[in-house]
């Protein structure tokens, strides 16, 4: 299946250009009447229920949903799917409570980092800012790579062409219109995503017959649904911790917390977003279990496409391209504006440049620079999952200390710093090597044979658990 052209390069290229131009035009046209720094950063704090909900969902669901949950399900089974779905959606529930607190205590803010700057000194907030930008940059690379690989798989279009068009189009309207443009295009993109996902779901249910069912999976791969299959539990916990921790540091979410017209709208939007995200991610993962049951030799990350494009349908190929573009562009514009807003808001305190420095202009230059790096990475088709996991580890080490400090006034900068560094060191010691066979502590410093097989086979989970919860112990000890 890897050597088949589902549609011609010229057709796919035409679709990529047309869809990208449509979103660029819509973003620029809509934001023309909403200029100014308040619209760029927080959409003038005036976003209603429908726009906020579609924007939250579209920003959360990138092209990664076509690959990640599908691949994870082929080895992690039902547990991996549940962990992935809940991990993606959990921040929405968390933000209901934290969003209320941060809006009340810091009503004129636009980022989590601002709040941290008020809470802690200048050195810790810089560390949090660096980690947040690093995570979102990795996310940006992953999204552009994913859409380039998808278009290449369907039509053999070279990776750099898709990456170039998508980045140029998204940068054009996002750097012009800011959050206002991002939210408006998210509304359109989410409608497109919803319709195309529904078509693909109905197609799979209708044309794969009895294969698209739990009973078929149970017959072919019973371990994927088994309650005694240990990797199902370890994968589920791993994905839940990693995905939820990273999404809590996503500046795009925090911008939308501040952009809501009022807290009532924010709460309703977050609840509805949770209930939209969970079934979508679950469905994608489920298709991965079906794909591996239909064909044990299928490439895990292409499981969804192996089912959908089994008959090499021309129309379905076009649907997949448009779906992938809508998912990617809705996420990329959120990331571009999120990174830009952090530089605008926190640049002065971070860089301490000349008083006349225009931080909005500086943020745009920085975004263009990061986008060039993302373009190079996407053009090479690098597998950046490992880098993504590394970014997840950073977020895990920060997450408890940062958010616990919202409620515990006794956590000072020194305690926070020590707890985060110890969490990072503990996590790094167990973080697996690229082949996942060993870690710095297990297999390099100490022979693997001295550890139980469960430990050597669960390095990623253990590294995330230690990075997340070791800081809690440090904070508790420092209190006495």
N, C-alpha and C positions, 0 to 999 in steps of 0.2 A: 504493500500500500504506500510505502514511502516514496516510490518512484513514479507515482501516478500524478499527472496534472489534472486536477478537477476542472479548472477553467484556465483560459490563456492568461499570460502575463499582462497583455495589453488591457484585457477586461478588468482584471483585478486592480491594475494600476489606475484605470479610469475611475473605478469605484472609490479607491482610497483618496484620489484627488478631489472628486466631487463631494464626498462626505466630509472631508476635512475643510473644504472651502465653504460648505453650508454652515458648519459650526463656527468657522471664523467670521463669516458674514453676520450670523445671528448674534454672536458675542459682541462684535464691534457695534452693530446697529443698535442693540438694546442698551449698551452701556454709554452710548454717546450722550444721553440725557441724564446720566448719573455719574458725573465726574467729581473729582475731589478725593482727598485722602480718606475721609470717613467711608465713602463708598468702596474705595480700594481695599480697605482693611476689614470693615465690618458690615458692608452694604447698608450703612446708615442705621443699623440696628432696627431694621424695619421689615423683616422677612416674615411672611405669613405661613400658615400650617402646611398647605400643599407644597409650596416652593421649598420649605425647610425639609420636609420629609423626603421628597424626591432627591434633593441635593445630598442629604445625609446618606441615603441608600446608594445613589450613583457613585458617590465618593468612596464609599466602603467597598463596593464591588468593582474591582478592576478586571482586566483580562486574565489575571491570575486565577480567577474562579474556573476558567476553562481548562486549567492545567493542574493547579495545586491540590484541591480536594480530590480530584479524579485520581491523581497519582498516589496520594496518601492512602486512599481507600483500597488500592490493589494489594497493599501489604499490611495496613493497619486495621482494615475491616471497619465494622460498624462503630467501634470506639473512636477511630480516627475521624470519621465523618462527624460524629456528635461533638467531639472536642473542637474540630475546625469550625463548625457552624456556630456553636455557643461562644467560642473565642472571638470570632469576627463580630458577633452581635452584642456580646457582654458589655463593651464600653458604652453602648447606648443606655443600658440600665444604670451603669455606674455614673454616667453624666447627668442623670435625672437628679441625683442627690448632690453631686459635686458641682454641677452646673448652677444649681440654686445658690449654693454657698458662695461660689466665686462671683456670680453676678451681683449678689448682695454686698459682698465685702469689697469688690473692686469693679463697680458698675461702669467705669469708663475704660476698662481694659480691653485688650484684643488678643492676648496670648497667655498661655500658662506660664511662660518664662517671665513675663512681667510680674506675675504674682510671686514667683520664686525669688525674683530680685528684691521685692519688698520684704519677703520672709527671711531670706538669707543674705549673706554678704556677696560681694561682687565676684569672688573667685568661684564659688560653687555654682552660681547661676550660669557662669560662662561654660562650665563643664556640662551642665544640663542642656544649654543651648547648642553646644558642639555635638552632643550625642543625638539630639533631636534632628538637627540638620543632616547628620550622617545617616540616620535611619531613613529619613524621607528621601535622601539622595539615592540610597540603595533601592528604595521602593520605586523611584522614578526610572532607574536603570532596568529594574525587573519588568515594569509595565511596557516600556518601549521595546525591550528584547522580546517579550511575549508576543506582541502584535506583529513584530517583524518575522518571528519564527512561524506564527500562524499563517501569515500571507505567503511566506515561502513554502510552507507545507502544502497549501492549496494550489498555488500557481507557479511555484519556483521563482517568484520575484526575488531579486537579491535583497538581502537584509537591510543594507544601508539605504536603499531607496525608500522603503516604507518608514524606517526610522527618521529619515530626513524630512519627509512630508508631514508626518504626524507632529514632530517637534516644532517645525517652522509654523504650522497652522495653529497649534495650541499656544505657543509663545506669543504669536501675533495678537490674538484677542485677549489673552489673560494678562499680559503685561500692559495692555491698553486699558482694559476695563476692570481688572482686579476681581475682588470677590463677587461684585455685582454681576459681572460677565460670567464668572464660573458657575454661580448659582442658577442663572437663567438658562445657560446651555445644559446644565445638569438636569433641569426640568424636562427639556426636550429629549435628552439622551436617555433618561430613565423611562420615558414613555416608549421610546424605540426599543430599549433593552427588554422591557416588560412584554411587549408584543412579540418580539423575536424569540424570547425564551419560551413563551407560551406555545408558539408554533413548533419549536423544536421538541418541547415536552410532549405535545399531542402527537407529533410524528413518531417519536420513539415508542410511546405507549401503543400507538395504532399499528406500526409496521414491524416491531420486534416481537410481537405476539407474547407467548408465555415466557419468553426469555427475560423480559423487563419486569421481573418479580422477585420477591424474597425467596419463593419456593425454588426457582431456578438456581439462584445463588447457593441456597442450602444443598441442592443436589450436586452442584459442580465444585463449590468451594465452601463446605460447611464451616471451616475454621473462621472464615471472615465474619460469621454471625454467631460464633460460639461464645458462651459466657465463660469458658475456661481458657480462651486464647489470650495469653498474657500480653503479646504485642498490641492487642486492641486497647487494653487499658493504658499501657505506657504511652502509646501514640496519642490517645485521646487526651491524657493529662498534659503531655508535651505540647500539643498544638493549642490547647486551651490556654496554658500559661503564656506561651510565646506570642500567640496572636493577640490575646487580650492586652498583655503588657505593652506591646508595641503600639497598638491602636490608641492607648490612653495618652501617648505622647504625640499623637498626630495633630499638628497645629491646625489642619483643616477642620477637624472636629471642634477644636476650641474656638475657632473663628465663627463657626455656625452656632455655638452656644451663645456667643455675644451678639450674633446677627439676628436672633429671634426677636420678634416684636415684643413679646413678654414671656414670662416663665410658663404660663399656662400652655401657650403654643409650643414652647420648647419641650415640655413634658409630654404632650400628646404626640409630637413628632418623633421623639426618641422611642416611645413605647411602640408606635406603629412601625418605625424603622426596624426595631428588634424582630417583630413578627413577620416582616417581609424578608429580612436577610437570612434568618435561620432556615426556612424551607428551601430557598434558592441554593444556598451552599450545600445543604443536605442532599438535594436532588443531584447536584453535580457529582458529589461523592458517591452517591448510589449508582450513577451511571458508570463510575469507575469499577465498582464491584461487578456490575453486569458485564462490562467489557472484558475483564480478566477471566470471567466465567465462560464467555462465548469463545474467546481466543486466548489461551494461556501465554502465547508468545507476543501479545500486543505490547507496544511500547507504553509503559504506564501513563506518562503525561499526555499521550495522544488517544487515550481510551474513549473519551467522549466523541471525538471525531471519527474514530473507527466504527462506532455505532451509527452515528448520524449520516456519515458519508459512505456507508457500505455499498450503496447502489450508485455511487459517484454522481449524485444528483447535481445538476447545474444550478438549479434554483436554490437548493440547500447550501451550496458553496457560497453563493452570493449573500444569503442570509447570515451565514457564519462570519463572513468578512465584515458586513455592516454591524453585526452584534459585537464582534471583537473591537472594531473601531470605536463604537459608542462607549463600550466598557473602558477602553484605554484612554480615550480623550477626556472622559468625565473624571477619571482618576488623575491623569497628568495635569489637567488645568488646576485641580485642587492642590496638588503637590507644588506646582510652580508658584501659585499665589501664596500658599502657606509658607514656603521658604522665603519668598520675597517679603512677606509681612513681618517675619521674624527679624530680618535685617533692618527694615524700616523702624520697627518699634524698639528693638533692643540693640541696634547698631551703635547708637551714640554711647550707651553705657559699656558696650563691649570693646569697640575699637578706639574710642576717645580721639577721633580725628579732628581736623580743623573745624571750627565752629560753623563755617560757611558750607560744610559738606552737605550735599543733597543725598540723603540716605535712600530716598525712593529711587533715584537714578543709580546709586551704588548697588542697590538690591537687584536692579534689572541687569546690570553688567555681571554681577555674580551669578545670577540665574542662567544667563547666556553661557557663561564659562562652564557651569556645572552641566548644562544641556549638551555642550560640545563633548564633554567626557562621556555622558550617557549615550550620545550618538555613536562614539567610537566603540564603547562596550557592546551596544546593541548590534552594531555592524559586524562584530566578530562572532556574535551568537554565543557568548560565554554563558556557561551555566552558573548563574549567580545565587543559586539556592544556598550555597555554603556561606556566602557573604551575608545573605539575608539572615541566616541563623546566627551569625556573629552579631549582627545588629540587634537581633532579638535578645541575645545574651546581655548586651549593654542595657537595654530597656528593662530587663528582668532585675538587674542589679540596682537600678534607680527606683523602680516603681513603688515599692513599699515605703521606703524612706521619704520619697517626695510626697506621696499622697497621705501617708500617715501624719506627716508634719502639718497638714491642713487642720487636723483635729487635736494634735498634741503640741501645745505651745512650748513645751519644755525641750523640744528637739532643736538644738542650736546648730550653727554651721559646722563646727568641729565634729560634733557627733554624727551629723549627716554625712560629712566627707568620709570619716573613718568607716562608717557602716557600708557606704557605697563601694569604697575601695576594697574592703574585705570581701564583700559579695562578689565583686569582679574577679578578685584573685581566686576565690573558691570555685567560681564558675569556670574560669580559664583552666584550672588544674584538671577538671574533669571534661572539658569541652573536647569532643572527638576530633581526630585528624580528618582530612578530607575524605579518606576512605572509610571512616567511622569504625576502624578496627582497634584504635587505641587512643589514649589521651596523654597529656604531659605527665600526669601522676600515674596513670594505670597503663603500663606498657612501655614507658620511657624511663621515668624515675624509679618505678617499682615494677617488677615483672608481672605480667597479666595473670600468670598461673596462681598467684597468691590470692586472687580475688574470685568470688563466686561468679558463676556464669551469668546470673541475673544482672550483676553490676557491670560486667564487661559488655553485655548486650544492651544496656540501658544508659550509656554514657550521656547522650543528648538530654534525656529526661533528667538525670541526676544533676547535670551541669546547670540546667534551668532551675531546678528545685533549690539547689544550694545558692545560686546567684540571687534568687528571689527571697528566700527565707533566712539566710545567714545574717543579712542586715537587721532583721527583726530581733534576733538574739543579741546583736551588738547594741542596738538601741535600748533594749530591756536592761542589759548589763550596765550600760552607762547611766541609767536612771538611779541605780543603787550606789 
